[in-house]
Amino acid sequence: MSEEKQRRPVLRWAALSVLSAISSAALFGLLGLWLLLRPDGPLPDHWNPTKRLTVAAPVTIVTRFQMMRALGDVAECRAVLDQAGVAFAPMNDLEVDENCGIAGRGQLSKLANSRLNRVETRCATVLRLAMWEHHVVQPAAQDLLGTSVSSITQIGSYNCRKMRTSRGSDGRWSSHAKANAIDITGMRLADGRRLSLLKDWDGDDPEAAFLRKIWRGSCDWFRLVLGPDYNQLHADHFHLENTGWGFCR
């Protein structure tokens, strides 16, 4: 018998052994994944992509996936906000025309840790705002100002109008026309201080540093952010928007 013929059974046996080992590893991997992702499994919720987003949970690589799922499902979005203690009273959807209206409509008056002057908006906008408030605004206030934020001042979310630019009205419809944005003008701190973008944005003091830090941090949670450095139209507020392509200025 030739040496080549003698090697064939050995090679066949080696190939079958490798395939068997790969199949066993894949089977055990799937079994382990199933055990981890079970509702009663050992994996913490903020690491489990099958579990609901929790606003107060630590941010992990899974958080974005959980958030996008909630943003795409109004019922899931409302459940996340309820769990976080956000006061977002449900309202019937507003249907005006193809350009204006609010899906997932409600009235927001309180985030997890701070109040707002009441505003009518959509659930997706509130969810992004809640994540920003918990993971950016409150930690920055403690780090830079030694206190917490007790209330956030806004000047509107829904407004059925065209986009405004420094050259006048734009032919395109504003993101406000579907409540996909909210404008924030300032904060009130737990120690009584009041901050506004118009008077506190510029400078080297802690208040200015705080406002700039939460502006930068808002870019992690909203898809388009415009602030006082963008143009004169935004000198007094942050424009925080759900839609867009990651523009932050």
N, C-alpha and C positions, 0 to 999 in steps of 0.2 A: 504494500500500500504506500502511495506517495506521501511525502511529508505534508503536502497541501491538503490532501484528503483527511489526514490525521488531525489537522488543525481545525477543520470545519466544525466538528461537534463541540470542540472547546469554545470556539468563537460564538456558536449558537447559544451554548450554555451561558456564556458571559453576557451576551445581549439580553437574554431572557432574565438573567439576574438583575441587570441594570434596570430593565423595564419594570420588573417586579418591585424593586426598591423605590423607583419613582412613583409608581402607582400607590404603594403603601404610604409614602411620604405625603402624597396629595390627599389620600383618604384621611390620614391622621390630621393633616392641616385643615381640611374642611370640617372634620369633627371638632377640632379645637376652636375654629372660628365660630361654628354653630354654638358651642358651649359659651364662648365669650359674649356672643351677641344675643343670647337669650335674655328675656326681660329680667330673669332672676340670676343672670350670670354675674361673674365677679368684676367685669369691666365697668369702671365708673361711667355715669351717664354722659359726661362731657367728652369721653373717648369713644362712645358707642354711636355710630352713625344712624342706627335704627331708633334711637331714643329722641324724645322731644328736646328742642333747644331750651335751656334754662338761662335767663338773662344774667343771673348772678354767678353762674358757674365760671371757672377759669377758662380762658380762651385757649383752644388747642387747634390742631390742624383739622379737626372734625367740626369745629364751631361753624365755619363758613358753610359747610354742607347742610348742617342742621338749620342754619338761618335761611339759606336759599329755599329749602323745603317749606319753611314757615311763610316766607314771603310770597310763595306761589299758591298758598292755600289759606283763604281767609279764616276758616274755622280753626286751623292750626295756629295761625297768627294770633287770633283772639285768645286761644287757650294759653299760649306762651305769655301774653300780657297779663292775663288773669292770674297766672301762677306767680308772676313777678310783683303783683300788687299795683299794677298800673290802672288808673281810673280812666277807662276808655268806654264810655257808654255807647252801645250799639244804636245805629240809626238805619233806616231803610236806605238802600243805595239811591244816589241821585243820578238820574238819567236826563240829560239836557239834549245833547246831540253828539255827533261823533267826535267833537272837539272838547266838549265840556261835560263834567260829571264826576261822581265819586263812587268807585267800587270799594267794598269793604269799609263803608262809611261809619263814622262815629264821632263823638265829642270827647276830646281829651282834656283832662283837668289836672292830672297828676301822673308823674313818672314814678319809678320805684322809690326814689329818695328826695324828690323835689316837686313842687307844684308849678303849674303854668296857668296863666290867664286862659280861660276856656277857648278852645279852637276846634273847628270842624275840619276833619281831615280823613285820610284813609289809613287802614291798619298797617300797611307796609311802611308808611312814613313814621308812624308811631314806634314800630318795632326797631327801626334803625335809630331813632332818637333815644329809645330806652337803652340800647346797647352802648351808644355814645355817652349818655349820661352816667351809666354805671361804670364803664370801663375807662373812660377818659376824664369826664368833667369832675366827678367827685374825687378820684385819686389826685388829680392836678390841684384841686382846691386844698386838699390836705397837705400835699407836698410843698406848694408854693405860698399858700396863704394861711395855713394852720387852722383851717376851719372847713366847713362843708357848704355846699350850695343849697339854700332852702327853696329858691324858686327861680325859674327861668322865664324871661320875658320874650314873647313872640309877637309878631305883627301880621300873622296870617299864613294860611296854607292854601285853601281853595280860593281861586279867583278866576272866573271865566274871562280871560283876556289874552291878547297877543303878547308876544315877547317884547320887552323894552330894552333898548340899547342906548348908548350915549348919543346916537344920531337920531333918536326918536323911536317910534313904534316899529317893530319888526313884523314882517308878514307871517312869520311862523307863530304857532300857538305856544304859549308859555307852559312850562311844567306845572304851574299853579292851576291851570285850567282843569287838571284832573287830580289835584291835591297830591301831586308827586313831589312836592317840595314844601319846606317850611322856612320862614325867615326868623332868625333869632337876633334880638338886639342887645340883650344884656342878662345879668344875673344879680340876684340878691343873696348875700351870704348869711349864714346862721348868726354871725356876730353883728349883723345890722348894716354892713357895708353894701352899697349898691354900685354895681359896675355896669357901664354902658360902652359899647364899641365906639360910639362917637367921641367920648371924652377920655377913655382909658386905653385905647388901642396903642397909641404912640407913647414912647417913653421907655425908661430903663427900670422902672419900679416893678415889684412883684405882680401887681395887678395886670400890667401890660404883658409880662411874661406868661401869666396864667391864660390870658385871652389868646395869645399866640399859640400856646401849647394845646389848648382845646380846639383851636382852628386846625392845626396840623393833625390832631387826633381824629377830627371828624372825617378826614379823608380816608381813614381806615374803615369807616362804616357807611358812608354815603358815596355815591358814584360820581357826583359832581358837586364841588364846593366852591363858592365864590365869597370872598371877604373884602374888607376895606382896602387891601392893596390891589384889588382887581380893577376897580374903576370908581368914579364918584357916586354912581348909582348904588353902590354897596358900601358906602362909607360908614353907614350906621348899623349894618347887619351882616350876619352870615346867611347865605343862601345855601341850604342843605337839600340836596335833590336825590331821589331814588334812581333816576334814569341818567344816561350819559356813559362816557367811556373813560372814566377815571381822571377827569380833569380836576385839578386842585390848585386854586390860585387865591 
